[in-house]
Amino acid sequence: MITTKYFNYKQVLHLAGAHLIWLTCWCTLVVALFYFFDWEWMVIPWIPVALVGTAVAFFVGFKNNQAYDRLWEARKIWGSIVNSSRSFSSMIYAFTTENGDSDRLNIKRKEIVYRHIAWLYTFREQLLVPTEWEHISLTRHFGAVNQKRHRLIKAGFPDYGRTLLFQRKYLSEEEFNLQSEYKNFATYLISKQAKEINDLKNNNYISDFNQMQLQTCLNEFYEHQGRAERIKKFPSPRQFANTGFILIVIFIILLPLGLVNEFARLGVWGLWTCIPFCVVVGWLYIVMELVGDYSENPFAGLMFDIPMLSICRTIEIDLLQMMGEEDLPDPILSKQGVLV
């Protein structure tokens, strides 16, 4: 998540700077052919180009709106996880019966809260696994150049080893070693929580009604997880996501052909000023396209993502304080204007 008020020039260039090269080459080629070879036959009227540009703008606006909905839904999901986590842990420590003062209950409470923290980091790691349609997986078009570009625009690429450290800290050795047996380890951890809470009820540490309330909270975690996985595993429909860029390229190809004759009326110098104007207009359309393109995948591990690590750390600190622990980790701070 970008935390600065504005994009800095480096972020803008890393996002769309490479497109300035081919835009400049194409616009310069059109103007040069018109000026040196007097190819007036390639000029087209401006009105149809303007109509195409208007249609493309509506299409890109629709796509960006859908991309923002995916991004905002992802943020609401993690906001709900924050609220549900606090409610779950507070209920764990508030609910009790006549057997509620036993040392075994306190140990179980700590295990349940620790397991929930491990679930947070495990779930985050699972969401950060790249899919084939995310930008972080694109290497087929530009090879090493494309990989370098994405290393520049991403900030704080997920450290999977660090997630394992959290799991070792908050899970028992037996549970930690079970990861290889489950394709969705986060789901297993919630099911394990349900069994532990049911054992508390069977041992009369909590009442039946308390167990129902805690199970309802666990069901909410399943719901939050499922909603986030739906966004992660179901891409924005390709017929919308890819068509937008194709239409923009068509518009950019037509743009200098429609403007060169208009600028030629201003004289020789006016003709050559057509190049920067066409580049700026075309680049604006490309930036609009890229903003939506990068926003439609909020769990891709890039600087446009939901700051899941920061949210997990905030929840971790809150839950540890509820348990009365004093050795608290430091909050995650933004680096170079990006919070992960």
Secondary structure as UniProt FT lines:
FT   HELIX           9..16
FT   TURN            17..18
FT   HELIX           19..36
FT   HELIX           40..42
FT   HELIX           46..94
FT   TURN            98..101
FT   HELIX           103..127
FT   TURN            132..133
FT   HELIX           135..137
FT   TURN            140..143
FT   HELIX           144..153
FT   HELIX           160..170
FT   HELIX           173..176
FT   TURN            177..178
FT   HELIX           179..181
FT   HELIX           185..202
FT   TURN            203..204
FT   HELIX           208..233
FT   HELIX           238..264
FT   TURN            265..266
FT   HELIX           268..272
FT   HELIX           274..295
FT   TURN            298..299
FT   TURN            303..304
FT   HELIX           308..322
FT   TURN            323..324
FT   TURN            336..337
//
